[in-house]
């Protein structure tokens, strides 16, 4: 008789829909729940009326239903300690505890760990005083980077072209509370020049499984113009992420990071997601995230041949060493379809029209909900049109072929995802 397993996925974005879709490909999975999910996750499992940050509600539900594996998608519940709470109740959880999640939840903690482990990163200073932060800023050349220390939904970073711009950003974050308490402490960093690369590793606290390098497009406008967003598209594997580079990143960055966490008594089980800048001096860490990226998840999962139940379950159990993980050849690309006004003031509520999924493609829902007129826009990033194939060009053709089947009033998207790798912005 085939073993049947159950999964709870916490979150309501494109990442969570992609995770649910991937689990649903496995015939051993009997049931998938989402807390709270979106209109797309309802197609592959059951949505629960529980917010991702409702620790008490999720804990009560989990004790009653006893899912075989819990996967915590977003950073906010991880940083709040949801994984700790569920583990204390005897559940298998994929995602770090509150102490490990500080890698993303506190940029100052992350920087201290990087420096102590001699991991290549930008020169920086952490400050709780506006005047001290401004003085340090003036000691750096421009451009420079001003970061809110805490979680700011991917938007608490300002690249300042002058000392005046840096001072304004510091005051907005610290004195005017532009990002709430996340900006009570700021990190001022030297600007690193180069090309960015996202490297995800699944870890059980001791061993690492390195996934293909990905690149996302953070700016809202084509040619990487306009304000930063949570991500307007991504592709993998990125040509810059060669086997040689990934080996260097593993040895010089990921392994020392995991050692630094262990030295601090932290048993980290989940995703180590390094945001890197490929500088002329080699890869340097811009930031760490404590979960799968969004939209990177949407391009990584189609490339992972090993069932997620095996991969994430082994990490949750602290037992990755015996697992042989297979990555498919080929490439994947995702194009984010965003609401009008995103990222500043997205306009919500529009009815969404879409056709069927095409071969080797999938429309992952993010900011959607079931409404009186069918599926409606419910967030800034609405959908992620994902395609995969034998190479990046075929993946791009499938992703944009899927985009052509979707419409809602004011829909915006970039037409140049992958242009660095494909050498075109058309």
N, C-alpha and C positions, 0 to 999 in steps of 0.2 A: 504494500500500500504506500502511495506517495505521501511524504510528510507535508503537512499543511502548516504554514506559518503566517503570523499576522504582524502588521507594521503600523505604528503611529508616526506620522510626519507632522512636525510642528512648524507652522508658517503658512503664508497665503500668497506667495509670489511665484514668478516663473521658475525659480529654482526648485520650489516644492512640487510644482506640477511635473517638472522634468524628473525629479526623484521618484514621484509616484508612478509616472509612465514607465520608468526603467524597472521598478519593482514589479509592475504589472506584466512585464514580458516573461516573468519567471513563473512557470506552472505550479511551483511549490507554494506560492503565496496565495493564501485563502482570502485575506481581507486586508484592506488598506484604509486607514482613517486619516483625516487631515484636521488639524486644529489651528485656524478655522477653515483653511482652504479657499478656493475661489470657484468661479463657474466652470473652469476647466478641470480642476481636481475632482469635481463631482462626477466627471465622466469615467474616472478610473477608480474611484473609491467613495467613501462616505465622509461628507463634511460634518464637523461637530461645531456646535454653537459655543466655542471656547476660543478666546483670544490667545495669541501666541504668548502673551505676557501674563496670562491668568494662571499663575503657578498653582494656586490652591485648587482651581477647577480641574486643571489637567491632572494633578496628583490624585484627586478623588476619583476621576474617571479611570485613570490608569490602574489604580488599586482594584477597581471593580472589574475592568475588562481584561487586564493582564496581557497587553500586547507583547509579542515575542521579541520585538525590537522597537526602540524609540529613536528616531532621527530628528534632532533639533536643527532646523534650517537657519533661522536668522541669528544675528549677533546679540540682540537685546535680551532675549530670554537666557542665552548662554551666560552673558555678563551678569545677569541677575541671579544665577545659580540654579536654574531649572534642572540641569543635568545632575547636579549634586543631590537635589531633592528626590529625583526619581531613582537614582542609584541607591539612596538610603532606604528606599521602599522595596529594594530587591529587583529592580528592573534593569534590563540590558539597554544601555544608552550609548548612542554614537554622538559625541560632542563633548568638549572639555568642560571641566568644572569651572566655577567662578574664578578660582585662582589662575588657571591656565588661560581663561578667556580675557584676562587683563592684557594679553598680547595685543588684542584689538581695542579693548575697553579703556586702556590707558597708554597713550603714546609715550608718556614719560617712562612707564614701566618697561615698555618694549625697547626704548632707546637705551635704558640702563642695562638691560640684558644683552643687547647687541654689543655695546661697548665692552662690557665685562667679559664677553666671549670672543672679543677681537674679530667680530663679524663686520665685513665692510659695509659702511653706511655713511650718511652725510654727517658733517660736524653740526652739532646742535646744542641748544640750551633750553632748559625747562624753567618756567617762571610762574609765580602767583601774584607778582606785582607788575602793574602796567609800566611803571618807570624803569624797573630793572629789565623788563622785556624790551622796551624801546632802546635802552642803552646797549643791550647785547645786539639788537638788530643793527644798530649803527656801526657795530664793529665788523659786520659782514658786508661783503659786496652784494650788489643787486644784479639780476633778480635773486630773491630769497623766498623762502616758504614759511608761512605762518599757519600753524595747525592748532585747532582746538584739541585739548588733550583727550576728551571723552568722545562718546558716540554722537555723531551728528549726521547720520543717514548718508554718509559719503559726501557731505557738502561742507564740512568744517575745515577746508583747506583753501588758502589763498596764496597764489603766486604773485608776489609783490614786485613790480618793476622798478620801484624807487623806495627810498627810506620813508618818504611821506606816505606812500601807499601802505607800507608795512605798519607804520604807526597807526594809521586809520584802522587797519584790520585788527591790530592788537586791541585798540580801544573798543571796537565794535564787539569783539569776542568777550573781553574781560569786563569792561565797564558797562557796556550797553546790553550784555547778555544775549547777543544775536543767536547763540546756540544753547541758551539756558546754562545750566550748570556744567555742561560739557566744555565750556570756554572759561571756567574759573581758573584753570591752568592752561597755559599755551606753550607750545614747542616752537622755537624759531630755528630753522634749518638753512644751511647753505643749499643753493639750487644745484641739482644734479642734471647734467645734460646728456641726452642719449635717447635710446628707444626703450619703451617699457615692455616688460614681460611678466606674465602671471604664472607662477609655478605652484601647483597644488600637490601636496603629499598627504596621503592617508597614513595615520600612525596609530599604533597601539600603546604608545608611551616608550617603546624601546626600538621598534623596527619602523622602517619607512617604505611606502610604495609611492614612487614618483609617477605622476600623471603627465601627459604631454603638455608642453608649454603652450600657453594661450596668450592672445592679445585682445584687449577690449578697447573700445572707443568711448572715452568718457565725455568728450565735448558734444554738445547738442547739434552743432553744425558741421556740414561737410568740410573736409580739409582740416578737421580738428579745430574748429572755430566756435566761438560762443561760450556760454557758461558750462561748468562741469555738471554732470548728471550722475545718476547711479550706474550708467552704462547704456550706450545706444546700440551695441552690437559687439560680437566677438567672433573669433575663429581659432581653430586649433587643428593640427599642431602649427605653431608659428615657426616660419623658417629659421628665425634667430635662435630658437630653442633646440639647437643641435644636440646629439647625444653627448658630445664633448662638453658643451656648456652645461647641460643638465647634470653631468657628473661633477663638474666643478661646483655648481650650486649646491649639490648634495653634500659634498665634502667640506666646503668652506662656509656654508650658510645653514643648511637644514640640520645636519648632524650636530654642529655646535649649539644650535638653538635648542634642540631636544635635550642635549646634555645640560645646558643652562637651566632648563625647566626642571630636570631631574635633580640638579644640584640644589634647587630651591624647594625640593620635596613635592614637586608637582607631577602627578601621574596624568599625562595629557593624552586623551584618547579621542581622536577626531581628525579634523583637517588642519594642517599647517599650510596656510596659503600666503606665500611670499610675493609681495608686489615689488618687483625689481626694476632698477634702471641699469641698462647696459651701457656703461660709461667707457671711455677710452682706457680706463684703468681696470676694467672688468666689471662684473655684476655687483651692484650695491643694493642693499635693502632700503626701499622707500617706506614700507610699512608691512605689518603682518595682519592677516585676518584669521579669525578663529573658526571659520566655517567655509563652505563652498561659496565661490563667487557667483554673483548674478549680474551679467548673463553668462559667465564662463561655464557654469554647470550645464547649460543647455547645449554646449558644444563638446564638453568632455564626456558626458554620459553616453552619447551615441558611439563613442570610440572605445568604451570599456566593454570587453567581451565577457569578462568574469561577472557572474551575477552579483548585484549589489548586496543581496542577503549574505553571500559568502564574504565579500570584501568588508562591508561595514560591520557585519556581525563579528568577524574575526578581530577587527580593531576594537570593538566594544569589549570583547572578551580578553583582550591583551594577548592575542594569539595569532599575529600576522605571519610569524616566521615560517609556518608550515604551508602557507598559501602561495600558489603560483598564479600571478595575475597576468591576464592576457589583454593586450591592447590591439584593437583592430588597425589594419593599415587604412590609408585614406585620410580624409579631412572632413571637418564640419564647420558650418558658419551659421550664426544667428543674427537676425536683424530685428531690433526692437521697434515696435510701433507705439508711439507715444501720443498722449492726449494733447490737444491744442493748449498753448500756454505753458507747457512743461519746459523747464523745471521750475520756473518761478511761481506761476499760479495756474496749474492745470484745470481745465474745464471738464467737468464730469457729467455723466448721465446719458451720453449719446447711445443710441442703439447700434450694435455691431453686426455687420453682415459678413459672412465668410463662407467659402466653399469647402469641399471635403479636403482632407489631407492628401497630398500627392505622394507617389512612391518616394521612399527615402527622405521623407520630410515630416515635420510635425509642428503644429501651431501650439506653443505652450502659452497658457494664460497666466497673466500676472495681476494687473489691476482690473479685474472683471467681477461681475456679480450677475446672478439671475434676477431679472426685473420683469415688469409687467409686459414689456415689449420684447422679451427674449433676453439675450446676453447684452449687458450694458457696461459702459466705461465706468470704472470705480476707483481708478488710481492714475498716477502720472505715466508710469510705464504700463501699457495695457496688455500687449501681446509680444511674444518672441517667435518670429517665423524662422524655423531651423531646418537646414538641409544638410545632407551628408552624401559623400560619394568617393570615387577613387582618388580625387585630388581636389584642391581648393577651388578651382574654377567650376567643377561640376557641383560642388557643395554650394558655391555662390549662386549658380544658376537655379538650383532647386530652392534655396532660401528666398530669392527674389521672385521666383515663380509662385511661391506661396504668398508672398506679400501682395502680388497682383490680384489675389482672390479675396482680399480683405478690404473692407471700407467702413469708416465711420466719420461723422462730420469733424473736420479739422485734423484728421490723422496726419501725423508727421513722422518721418523716418529719414535716416541717412541712406543715400544711394551709393556710398563709397566704402562700405564696410569691407575690410581686407585690402584696401588700396596699397598699403605698404608692401604686402606680399605679392599682390598681383600686378603692381606697377601701373595702376590706372585709378582715376577718380570718377570714371563714368559708370 
